[in-house]
């Protein structure tokens, strides 16, 4: 009988962890959207009139090159949330394609 109680505790702990992860995800989503709006990312993408690469976006936002990695992470979250779409655009140098938004 004691074994069943342990199983119930495990199930309850799993449900609590799942709820915590859900709340954390909601917080990250809302903060990512807030950050995008404050930076002006939607306006820059819209004004660009064609897909914009990460480096072009960073330049338009006047983000220091050392922070481009952070911008990339933010854009990945926003793409995952379906706020922006990711596409491929021709590279300006060397041929090939690169990710654009």
Contact map, one row per residue, 1 for C-alpha under 8 A:
11111000000000000000000000000000000000000000000000000000000000000000000000000000000000000000000000000
11111100000000000000000000000000000000000000000000000000000000000000000000000000000000000000000000000
11111110000000000000000000000000000000000000000000000000000000000000000000000000000000000000000000000
11111111000000000000000000000000000000000000000000000000000000000000000000000000000000000000000000000
11111111100000000000000000000000000000000000000000000000000000000000000000000000000000000000000000000
01111111110000000000000000000000000000000000000000000000000000000000000000000000000000000000000000000
00111111111000000000000000000000000000000000000000000000000000000000000000000000000000000000000000000
00011111111100000000000000000000000000000000000000000000000000000000000000000000000000000000000000000
00001111111110000000000000000000000000000000000000000000000000000000000000000000000000000000000000000
00000111111111000000000000000000000000000000000000000000000000000000000000000000000000000000000000000
00000011111111100000000000000000000000000000000000000000000000000000000000000000000000000000000000000
00000001111111110000000000000000000000000000000000000000000000000000000000000000000000000000000000000
00000000111111111000000000000000000000000000000000000000000000000000000000000000000000000000000000000
00000000011111111100000000000000000000000000000000000000000000000000000000000000000000000000000000000
00000000001111111110000000000000000000000000000000000000000000000000000000000000000000000000000000000
00000000000111111111000000000000000000000000000000000000000000000000000000000000000000000000000000000
00000000000011111111100000000000000000000000000000000000000000000000000000000000000000000000000000000
00000000000001111111110000000000000000000000000000000000000000000000000000000000000000000000000000000
00000000000000111111111000000000000000000000000000000000000000000000000000000000000000000000000000000
00000000000000011111111100000000000000000000000000000000000000000000000000000000000000000000000000000
00000000000000001111111110000000000000000000000000000000000000000000000000000000000000000000000000000
00000000000000000111111111000000000000000000000000000000000000000000000000000000000000000000000000000
00000000000000000011111111100000000000000000000000000000000000000000000000000000000000000000000000000
00000000000000000001111111110000000000000000000000000000000000000000000000000000000000000000000000000
00000000000000000000111111111000000000000000000000000000000000000000000000000000000000000000000000000
00000000000000000000011111111100000000000000000000000000000000000000000000000000000000000000000000000
00000000000000000000001111111110000000000000000000000000000000000000000000000000000000000000000000000
00000000000000000000000111111111000000000000000000000000000000000000000000000000000000000000000000000
00000000000000000000000011111111100000000000000000000000000000000000000000001100100000000000000000000
00000000000000000000000001111111110000000000000000000000000000000000000000000000000000000000000000000
00000000000000000000000000111111111000000000000000000000000000000000000000000000000000000000000000000
00000000000000000000000000011111111100000000000000000000000000000000000001001100000000000000000000000
00000000000000000000000000001111111110000000000000000000000000000000000000000100000000000000000000000
00000000000000000000000000000111111111000000000000000000000000000000000000000000000000000000000000000
00000000000000000000000000000011111111100000000000000000000000000000000000000000000000000000000000000
00000000000000000000000000000001111111111100000000000000000000000000000000000000000000000000000000000
00000000000000000000000000000000111111111100000000000000000000000000000000000000000000000000000000000
00000000000000000000000000000000011111111000000000000000000000000000000000000000000000000000000000000
00000000000000000000000000000000001111111000000000000000000010000000000000000000000000000000000000000
00000000000000000000000000000000000111111111000000000000000010000000000000000000000000000000000000000
00000000000000000000000000000000000111111111100000000000100010000000000000000000000000000000000000000
00000000000000000000000000000000000110011111110000000000000000000000000000000000000000000000000000000
00000000000000000000000000000000000000011111111000000000000000000000000000000000000000000000000000000
00000000000000000000000000000000000000011111111100000000100110000000000000000000000000000000000000000
00000000000000000000000000000000000000001111111111110000100000000000000000000000000000000000000000001
00000000000000000000000000000000000000000111111110000000000000000000000000000000000000000000000000000
00000000000000000000000000000000000000000011111110000000000000000000000000000000000000000000000000000
00000000000000000000000000000000000000000001111111110000000000000000000000000000000000000000000000000
00000000000000000000000000000000000000000000111111100000000000000000000000000000000000000000000000000
00000000000000000000000000000000000000000000100111110000000000000000000000000000000000000000000000000
00000000000000000000000000000000000000000000100111111000000000000000000000000000000000101000000000011
00000000000000000000000000000000000000000000100101111101100000000000000000000000000000001000000000011
00000000000000000000000000000000000000000000000000111111100000000000000000000000000000001000000001111
00000000000000000000000000000000000000000000000000011111110000000001001100000000000000000000000000111
00000000000000000000000000000000000000000000000000001111111000000001000000000000000000000000000000000
00000000000000000000000000000000000000000000000000011111111100000000000000000000000000000000000000000
00000000000000000000000000000000000000001001100000011111111110000000000000000000000000000000000000000
00000000000000000000000000000000000000000000000000000111111111111001001000000000000000000000000000000
00000000000000000000000000000000000000000000000000000011111111110000000000000000000000000000000000000
00000000000000000000000000000000000000000001000000000001111111100000000000000000000000000000000000000
00000000000000000000000000000000000000111001000000000000111111100000000000000000000000000000000000000
00000000000000000000000000000000000000000000000000000000011111110000000000000000000000000000000000000
00000000000000000000000000000000000000000000000000000000011111111011000000000000000000000000000000000
00000000000000000000000000000000000000000000000000000000011001111111000000000000000000000000000000000
00000000000000000000000000000000000000000000000000000000010000111111000000000000000000000000000000000
00000000000000000000000000000000000000000000000000000000000000011111100000000000000000000000000000000
00000000000000000000000000000000000000000000000000000000000000111111111000000000000000000000000000000
00000000000000000000000000000000000000000000000000000110010000111111111100000000000000000000000000000
00000000000000000000000000000000000000000000000000000000000000000111111110000000000000000000000000000
00000000000000000000000000000000000000000000000000000000000000000011111111000000000000000000000000000
00000000000000000000000000000000000000000000000000000100010000000011111111100000000000000000000000000
00000000000000000000000000000000000000000000000000000100000000000001111111110000000000000000000000000
00000000000000000000000000000000000000000000000000000000000000000000111111111000000000000000000000000
00000000000000000000000000000001000000000000000000000000000000000000011111111100000000000000000000000
00000000000000000000000000000000000000000000000000000000000000000000001111111110000100000000000000000
00000000000000000000000000000000000000000000000000000000000000000000000111111111000000000000000000000
00000000000000000000000000001001000000000000000000000000000000000000000011111111100000000000000000000
00000000000000000000000000001001100000000000000000000000000000000000000001111111111100000000000000000
00000000000000000000000000000000000000000000000000000000000000000000000000111111111111000000000000000
00000000000000000000000000000000000000000000000000000000000000000000000000011111111000000000000000000
00000000000000000000000000001000000000000000000000000000000000000000000000001111111100000000000000000
00000000000000000000000000000000000000000000000000000000000000000000000000000111111110000000000000000
00000000000000000000000000000000000000000000000000000000000000000000000000000111111110000000000000000
00000000000000000000000000000000000000000000000000000000000000000000000000100110111111000000000000001
00000000000000000000000000000000000000000000000000000000000000000000000000000010011111100000000000001
00000000000000000000000000000000000000000000000000000000000000000000000000000010000111110000000000111
00000000000000000000000000000000000000000000000000100000000000000000000000000000000011111000000000111
00000000000000000000000000000000000000000000000000000000000000000000000000000000000001111100000011110
00000000000000000000000000000000000000000000000000111000000000000000000000000000000000111110000011110
00000000000000000000000000000000000000000000000000000000000000000000000000000000000000011111001111000
00000000000000000000000000000000000000000000000000000000000000000000000000000000000000001111111111000
00000000000000000000000000000000000000000000000000000000000000000000000000000000000000000111111000000
00000000000000000000000000000000000000000000000000000000000000000000000000000000000000000011111000000
00000000000000000000000000000000000000000000000000000000000000000000000000000000000000000011111100000
00000000000000000000000000000000000000000000000000000000000000000000000000000000000000000111111110000
00000000000000000000000000000000000000000000000000000000000000000000000000000000000000000110011111000
00000000000000000000000000000000000000000000000000000000000000000000000000000000000000011110001111100
00000000000000000000000000000000000000000000000000001000000000000000000000000000000000011110000111110
00000000000000000000000000000000000000000000000000001100000000000000000000000000000001111000000011111
00000000000000000000000000000000000000000000000000111100000000000000000000000000000001111000000001111
00000000000000000000000000000000000000000000100000111100000000000000000000000000000111100000000000111
